[in-house]
Amino acid sequence: MDNRQINLGDALLAEIGSALKIVASKARASKPLPATSAEPNKLTDEEQRTASALMRINHAGEISAQALYRGQAMVSRDPELRQHLLEAAGEEQDHLAWCETRLSELNSRPSLLSPVWYSGSFAIGALAGLAGDKISLGFVAETEHQVTAHLETHLNDLPADDHRSREIILQMRDDELRHSTHALEKGGSQLPSAVRTCMSLTSKIMTTVARHI
C-alpha cells in the first residue's frame, strides 16, 4: 500500500469524525448572529410554521454545503485550493449555527435527515474534486449560485415581520455570492448544462423533503 492510499485513509477517518461532529453536535459560530433586532417580533402560528420551514431548509443546505466543501478538499491535490475549500466550509459553519439559533427561537428543529444530506453531499463533493480543480471550482460557483437564488426566494417568502430570519438570510446570501465569485476568480469553469440541471433537481428534492422532515 503506497503513502497516497494511507494518507487518503487517514483523511477519510478524520472526515468521519468531522461529519459526526457537524451532524450530531450543536454548531458554534465564530461570528456574531447577524440578527440585530433586540427582540423577535411576535409571529402568528402560521407565520412561525412558514419561517421554521424556511430556516430548516437553510440549515439542511448548510449541512450539505459543509459536506460538499470537505469532500472536495479531501481529494484535492492543490494545498492552496484545499485551504480555500476548508475556509469556505468554516464560514458555512457560522451559517449553520445561525440557522440552529433561529430554529430554536422559533421553537422548531433541524431536518431529521441531516446524516443523509451530509453523506450524500460529501460523496458528490469528492467526485467533483476528483474531476480536477477547474471543475471543482466550477462546481462551487454553480452550487453557490443556486443557493443564492434559493435564498432570494426565501426572502420573498418570509413573513413580513420576521426581521431576525431576514437579517440572517441576507448575510448568508452575501457570503454565498462571495464564495461563487471567488471560485470563478480562481479559475472555475462553467459546468455543462446537463450537470447544472441535475444539481438543480437534486436541490429541489432536498428542499422539498427538508421543509417537512
C-alpha positions as CSV (number, residue, x, y, z in Angstrom):
1,M,0.0,0.0,0.0
2,D,1.5,3.3,-1.0
3,N,1.6,6.5,1.0
4,R,-1.1,8.1,-1.1
5,Q,-3.6,5.3,-0.1
6,I,-2.5,5.5,3.6
7,N,-2.9,9.3,3.6
8,L,-6.3,9.1,2.0
9,G,-7.4,6.5,4.5
10,D,-6.3,8.8,7.4
11,A,-8.1,11.7,5.8
12,L,-11.3,9.7,5.4
13,L,-11.2,8.7,9.1
14,A,-10.7,12.3,10.1
15,E,-13.6,13.3,7.9
16,I,-15.9,10.7,9.5
17,G,-15.1,12.3,12.9
18,S,-15.8,15.8,11.4
19,A,-19.1,14.5,10.0
20,L,-20.2,13.2,13.3
21,K,-19.4,16.4,15.0
22,I,-21.2,18.5,12.4
23,V,-24.3,16.4,12.3
24,A,-24.6,15.4,15.9
25,S,-23.3,18.4,17.8
26,K,-24.5,21.9,18.4
27,A,-22.8,24.2,15.9
28,R,-20.7,27.0,17.2
29,A,-20.2,30.3,15.2
30,S,-17.0,32.3,15.1
31,K,-19.0,35.4,14.1
32,P,-22.0,37.0,15.9
33,L,-25.5,36.4,14.9
34,P,-26.4,38.9,12.1
35,A,-29.9,39.3,13.6
36,T,-29.6,42.7,15.4
37,S,-33.2,43.1,16.3
38,A,-33.3,43.4,20.1
39,E,-36.4,41.1,20.4
40,P,-38.1,38.7,18.0
41,N,-41.4,40.0,16.7
42,K,-44.4,38.0,17.7
43,L,-45.5,35.8,14.8
44,T,-48.8,34.1,14.2
45,D,-48.8,30.3,14.3
46,E,-48.9,30.2,10.5
47,E,-46.1,32.7,10.2
48,Q,-44.0,30.7,12.6
49,R,-44.5,27.5,10.7
50,T,-43.5,29.2,7.5
51,A,-40.4,30.8,9.0
52,S,-39.4,27.4,10.6
53,A,-39.8,25.5,7.4
54,L,-37.5,28.0,5.5
55,M,-34.9,28.0,8.2
56,R,-35.0,24.2,8.4
57,I,-34.3,24.2,4.6
58,N,-31.4,26.6,5.1
59,H,-30.0,24.5,7.9
60,A,-30.1,21.4,5.7
61,G,-28.4,23.4,2.9
62,E,-25.6,24.4,5.2
63,I,-25.1,20.8,6.3
64,S,-24.8,19.9,2.6
65,A,-22.5,22.8,1.9
66,Q,-20.0,21.8,4.5
67,A,-20.1,18.3,3.3
68,L,-19.5,19.4,-0.3
69,Y,-16.6,21.5,0.5
70,R,-15.0,19.0,2.8
71,G,-15.4,16.2,0.2
72,Q,-13.7,18.4,-2.4
73,A,-11.0,19.4,0.0
74,M,-10.2,15.8,1.0
75,V,-9.3,14.7,-2.6
76,S,-7.7,18.0,-3.8
77,R,-4.0,17.8,-4.5
78,D,-3.6,21.5,-4.5
79,P,-2.8,22.7,-1.0
80,E,-4.0,26.3,-1.8
81,L,-7.3,25.1,-3.1
82,R,-7.7,22.7,-0.2
83,Q,-7.2,25.5,2.2
84,H,-9.7,27.7,0.3
85,L,-12.3,25.0,0.5
86,L,-11.8,24.4,4.2
87,E,-12.0,28.1,4.9
88,A,-15.3,28.2,3.0
89,A,-16.6,25.2,5.0
90,G,-15.7,27.1,8.1
91,E,-17.9,30.0,7.1
92,E,-20.7,27.6,6.3
93,Q,-20.3,26.5,10.0
94,D,-21.2,30.0,11.0
95,H,-24.3,29.9,8.8
96,L,-25.2,26.5,10.4
97,A,-25.0,27.9,13.9
98,W,-27.1,30.9,13.0
99,C,-29.8,28.7,11.5
100,E,-29.8,26.5,14.6
101,T,-30.2,29.5,16.8
102,R,-33.1,30.9,14.8
103,L,-34.8,27.5,14.7
104,S,-34.5,27.3,18.5
105,E,-36.0,30.8,18.8
106,L,-38.9,29.6,16.6
107,N,-39.4,26.5,18.8
108,S,-38.6,24.3,15.9
109,R,-35.9,21.8,14.9
110,P,-33.5,21.0,12.1
111,S,-34.2,18.3,9.5
112,L,-34.2,14.8,10.8
113,L,-32.3,13.7,7.7
114,S,-29.1,15.6,8.4
115,P,-26.9,12.5,8.2
116,V,-28.4,11.7,4.7
117,W,-27.8,15.3,3.5
118,Y,-24.2,15.2,4.8
119,S,-23.2,11.8,3.4
120,G,-24.7,12.3,0.0
121,S,-23.2,15.8,-0.4
122,F,-19.8,14.6,0.8
123,A,-19.8,11.9,-1.9
124,I,-20.8,14.4,-4.6
125,G,-18.2,16.8,-3.4
126,A,-15.5,14.2,-3.6
127,L,-16.5,13.2,-7.1
128,A,-16.4,16.8,-8.2
129,G,-13.0,17.2,-6.6
130,L,-11.6,14.1,-8.5
131,A,-12.7,15.7,-11.8
132,G,-10.0,18.3,-11.4
133,D,-9.5,21.8,-9.9
134,K,-11.3,23.8,-12.6
135,I,-14.3,21.5,-12.4
136,S,-14.2,21.5,-8.6
137,L,-14.2,25.3,-8.5
138,G,-16.9,25.5,-11.2
139,F,-19.0,23.1,-9.0
140,V,-18.5,25.5,-6.1
141,A,-19.5,28.5,-8.2
142,E,-22.6,26.8,-9.6
143,T,-23.7,25.4,-6.1
144,E,-23.4,28.9,-4.5
145,H,-25.2,30.5,-7.5
146,Q,-28.1,28.1,-7.0
147,V,-28.0,28.6,-3.2
148,T,-28.1,32.4,-3.6
149,A,-31.2,32.0,-5.8
150,H,-32.9,29.9,-3.2
151,L,-32.1,32.5,-0.5
152,E,-33.6,35.2,-2.6
153,T,-36.8,33.2,-2.9
154,H,-36.8,32.7,0.9
155,L,-36.5,36.5,1.4
156,N,-39.7,36.9,-0.6
157,D,-41.5,34.0,1.2
158,L,-40.6,35.1,4.8
159,P,-43.4,36.6,6.9
160,A,-43.1,40.4,6.7
161,D,-42.5,40.8,10.5
162,D,-39.8,38.1,10.7
163,H,-36.9,40.6,10.7
164,R,-34.5,38.3,12.6
165,S,-34.7,35.5,10.0
166,R,-34.4,38.1,7.2
167,E,-31.2,39.5,8.6
168,I,-29.7,36.1,8.9
169,I,-30.6,35.1,5.4
170,L,-29.4,38.4,3.9
171,Q,-25.9,37.8,5.4
172,M,-25.9,34.2,4.2
173,R,-26.8,35.4,0.7
174,D,-24.0,37.9,0.6
175,D,-21.5,35.2,1.8
176,E,-22.6,32.6,-0.7
177,L,-22.4,35.1,-3.5
178,R,-18.9,35.9,-2.5
179,H,-18.0,32.2,-2.5
180,S,-19.3,31.9,-6.0
181,T,-17.4,34.9,-7.2
182,H,-14.1,33.8,-5.6
183,A,-14.4,30.3,-7.2
184,L,-14.8,31.8,-10.6
185,E,-11.9,34.2,-10.0
186,K,-9.7,31.2,-9.0
187,G,-10.3,29.6,-12.4
188,G,-13.5,27.7,-12.0
189,S,-15.0,26.5,-15.3
190,Q,-18.7,26.6,-16.2
191,L,-20.3,23.2,-15.8
192,P,-22.3,21.6,-18.7
193,S,-26.0,22.5,-18.7
194,A,-26.9,18.8,-18.0
195,V,-24.9,18.9,-14.8
196,R,-26.4,22.2,-13.7
197,T,-29.9,20.8,-14.4
198,C,-29.1,17.7,-12.4
199,M,-27.8,19.8,-9.5
200,S,-31.0,21.9,-9.6
201,L,-33.2,18.9,-9.5
202,T,-31.3,17.4,-6.6
203,S,-31.5,20.6,-4.7
204,K,-35.3,20.7,-5.3
205,I,-35.7,17.2,-3.8
206,M,-33.7,18.2,-0.8
207,T,-35.5,21.4,-0.1
208,T,-38.9,19.8,-0.6
209,V,-38.1,17.0,1.9
210,A,-36.3,19.1,4.4
211,R,-39.2,21.5,4.6
212,H,-41.2,18.8,6.4
213,I,-38.8,16.2,7.7
